[in-house]
Amino acid sequence: MSIKKETDLTGMQKASEAVATTLKQMRNYAQPGMTTKELDDYGANILAGFGARSAPYLTYGFPGYTCISVNNEFCHGIPSSSRILKEGDLVNIDVSAELDGFWSDNGGSFVLGKDVKGHQRLIDTSKQILQKAIYNIKGGVRIADIGHLIETEAKKSGYKVIKNLTGHGIGKSLHEEPAEIANYRDRYNTERFRKNTVVAIETFISTHSTYAETLEDGWTMVGNKGGYMAQHEHTIVVTDGKPMILTEMNEIWN
């Protein structure tokens, strides 16, 4: 969507506060021995407190309020009462929601407890790349150039990017134009970022895989060559200069 009046910005700020606060509090609440269903229920209560509704549930009938992916699961993991979190797990939580007709999206990967499996470097790289990408976005910049930046930075650190998972426009629905903000230079994409538009920028940084494949449950995605992936995401407003990061309070960069 494009921010055309003050009420548009206020609406996006409120929806973004809901998803950012939920993500932050879920990350802080997670602990070894907890099921992903317990964690999801906790997040659902926070969203409800804001009057917000789960976007994946509303849009796709997703069997959960948030997406919680663990270890080799890349994204869209289904919260489960049988999936128990363990020390050192690589956990990704993606929270998106609708509030009063406005939609916002954010996510982040983190290590649960001590980094006994050595995932922290991957996570830190993903965070740093997202930050660099976002601060290079302004009106007129080619979307493909940001994708090129993300992939180049990933390669410098010895990682790959997932080519069939992308950022996207957002605002009046969960996915809007631009439909794909890829993590690589898509030479067929000639679109440019436009001032005052709202977009969800995501990194998908991987140890081995370059594509994500859907498991038999119809939702959970894993890498085509295995390994692990870190994802971090902010919803932003594009400006002529420094972007406005609507979900900054999720503290994924801290």
C-alpha positions in Angstrom: 0.0 0.0 0.0 0.9 3.6 -0.3 0.7 6.0 2.7 -1.5 8.7 1.4 -2.8 10.3 4.6 -2.0 10.4 8.3 -4.6 7.7 9.2 -2.8 5.3 6.9 0.4 5.8 8.8 -1.3 5.6 12.2 -3.1 2.4 11.2 0.2 0.8 10.0 2.0 1.9 13.2 -0.7 0.2 15.4 -0.7 -3.0 13.4 3.1 -3.0 13.5 3.2 -2.4 17.2 1.0 -5.5 17.7 3.2 -7.9 15.6 6.5 -6.4 16.9 5.5 -6.7 20.5 4.2 -10.2 20.0 7.4 -11.3 18.4 9.6 -9.8 21.1 7.6 -11.2 23.9 7.4 -14.7 22.3 11.1 -14.7 21.9 11.6 -13.8 25.5 9.0 -16.3 26.7 10.5 -19.3 24.8 12.4 -21.8 26.9 13.6 -25.4 26.7 10.9 -27.9 27.6 8.1 -25.8 26.2 6.1 -27.0 23.2 5.8 -24.8 20.1 2.0 -24.9 20.7 2.4 -23.4 24.1 4.5 -20.7 22.6 2.0 -20.0 19.8 -0.9 -19.8 22.3 1.1 -17.3 24.3 1.6 -15.2 21.1 -2.1 -15.5 20.2 -3.1 -14.0 23.6 -0.8 -11.0 23.0 -2.3 -10.4 19.5 -5.8 -10.7 21.0 -4.9 -8.1 23.6 -4.2 -5.6 20.8 -7.4 -6.6 19.0 -5.3 -8.0 16.2 -6.0 -11.2 14.1 -3.5 -13.7 12.9 -2.7 -13.0 9.2 -1.7 -16.5 8.1 -4.9 -17.9 9.8 -7.1 -15.3 8.2 -5.5 -15.4 4.7 -4.6 -19.1 4.3 -6.3 -21.0 7.1 -2.9 -21.8 8.6 -3.2 -24.2 11.5 -1.7 -21.8 14.1 -1.6 -18.1 15.0 2.1 -17.7 14.3 4.7 -19.7 12.3 7.3 -21.4 14.5 10.0 -23.2 12.7 12.8 -25.2 14.5 16.2 -26.3 13.4 16.1 -27.7 9.8 12.6 -26.2 9.3 13.1 -23.0 7.2 9.7 -21.4 7.6 5.9 -21.9 8.0 6.4 -24.4 10.8 3.1 -25.5 12.4 2.9 -25.0 16.2 2.6 -28.5 17.7 1.9 -29.9 21.2 4.4 -32.7 20.3 7.3 -30.4 19.3 9.3 -29.7 22.4 12.0 -26.9 22.3 15.5 -27.8 23.4 18.6 -25.9 24.5 20.5 -24.6 21.5 17.6 -25.0 19.0 17.6 -22.6 16.1 14.1 -21.1 16.3 12.3 -18.9 13.9 9.1 -17.0 14.8 7.2 -15.2 12.1 4.3 -13.0 13.3 1.9 -11.2 11.0 -1.5 -9.8 11.7 -4.4 -7.6 10.7 -5.6 -4.7 12.9 -8.5 -2.4 11.9 -7.9 -3.1 8.2 -4.1 -2.7 8.3 -1.6 -5.6 8.0 2.0 -5.9 9.2 4.6 -8.6 9.2 7.8 -9.4 11.1 10.0 -12.3 12.0 13.3 -13.4 13.5 15.6 -16.4 14.1 17.4 -16.9 17.4 19.2 -19.5 19.4 17.2 -20.9 22.4 19.5 -20.6 25.4 23.2 -21.5 24.9 24.5 -21.7 21.4 25.6 -25.4 21.7 25.1 -26.1 18.0 26.9 -23.1 16.6 24.0 -21.2 15.0 24.8 -17.7 16.2 27.1 -16.7 13.4 24.4 -17.5 10.8 21.8 -15.5 12.8 24.1 -12.5 13.2 24.9 -12.5 9.5 21.2 -12.5 8.7 20.6 -9.6 11.0 23.5 -7.6 9.7 22.4 -8.1 6.1 18.8 -7.1 6.8 20.0 -3.9 8.4 22.3 -3.1 5.5 19.6 -3.9 2.9 17.0 -1.7 4.6 19.2 1.3 5.0 20.0 1.1 1.2 16.3 1.3 0.3 14.7 4.5 -0.8 12.4 5.7 -3.5 13.8 5.0 -7.0 16.2 2.2 -5.9 15.9 -1.0 -8.0 14.4 -3.9 -6.1 16.9 -6.2 -7.9 19.8 -4.1 -6.6 18.7 -4.8 -3.0 18.5 -8.5 -3.9 22.0 -8.3 -5.3 23.3 -6.7 -2.1 21.7 -9.4 0.1 23.2 -12.3 -1.9 26.6 -10.6 -2.2 26.8 -10.1 1.5 25.7 -13.6 2.2 28.4 -15.0 -0.1 31.0 -12.9 1.6 30.2 -14.7 4.8 30.2 -18.2 3.2 26.4 -18.5 3.1 23.7 -18.8 0.4 20.3 -17.3 -0.1 16.9 -19.0 -0.6 15.7 -17.9 -4.0 12.0 -18.9 -3.8 11.3 -17.0 -0.5 10.9 -13.3 -0.8 9.9 -10.1 0.9 6.7 -8.4 -0.4 4.5 -5.4 -0.3 2.0 -5.2 2.6 -0.6 -2.9 4.1 -4.2 -3.5 3.1 -3.6 -7.2 2.9 -0.8 -9.6 3.8 0.8 -9.8 0.3 0.6 -6.9 -2.1 2.7 -5.3 -4.9 5.6 -5.5 -5.2 4.9 -9.2 -5.1 8.5 -10.3 -4.8 11.5 -8.6 -3.1 14.0 -11.4 -3.8 17.3 -12.1 -1.9 19.2 -12.2 -5.2 19.5 -10.1 -8.3 16.5 -11.0 -10.4 17.4 -9.5 -13.7 13.8 -9.9 -14.9 12.6 -7.6 -12.2 12.8 -4.0 -13.3 10.6 -2.6 -10.6 11.9 0.2 -8.3 10.9 1.0 -4.7 8.4 3.8 -4.6 8.3 6.5 -1.9 5.6 6.2 0.7 4.9 2.5 0.0 4.9 -0.1 2.7 7.0 -3.3 2.2 8.1 -6.3 4.3 11.9 -6.8 3.8 13.2 -10.3 4.7 16.5 -12.1 4.6 16.6 -15.8 4.0 20.3 -16.8 4.7 21.2 -20.4 4.4 24.1 -22.8 5.1 23.6 -25.2 2.3 20.3 -24.8 0.4 19.2 -22.4 -2.3 15.5 -23.4 -2.5 12.9 -24.2 0.0 10.6 -27.2 -0.4 7.3 -28.0 1.2 6.9 -31.0 3.4 3.9 -33.4 3.3 2.0 -31.4 5.9 1.5 -28.8 3.2 3.0 -25.9 5.1 6.5 -26.5 6.6 9.4 -25.7 4.3 12.9 -27.2 4.4 16.0 -26.7 2.3 16.5 -28.6 -1.0 20.0 -29.5 0.2 19.3 -29.5 3.9 21.2 -27.4 6.4 19.9 -24.4 8.3 18.4 -21.0 7.5 18.1 -17.7 9.4 15.3 -15.2 8.6 14.8 -11.7 9.9 12.1 -9.3 8.8 10.9 -5.8 9.3 7.9 -3.9 7.8 9.0 -0.5 6.6 7.8 2.6 4.9 10.0 3.7 1.9 11.0 7.4 1.9 13.4 9.6 0.0 16.0 8.9 2.6 16.2 6.7 5.7 13.3 4.3 5.7 10.7 4.3 8.6 11.0 0.9 10.3 7.5 0.3 11.6 8.4 -2.9 13.5 11.6 -1.7 15.1 10.3 -2.3 18.6 10.7 -6.1 18.0 14.4 -5.6 18.8 15.6 -8.3 16.4 18.7 -6.3 15.9 19.6 -6.2 19.6 
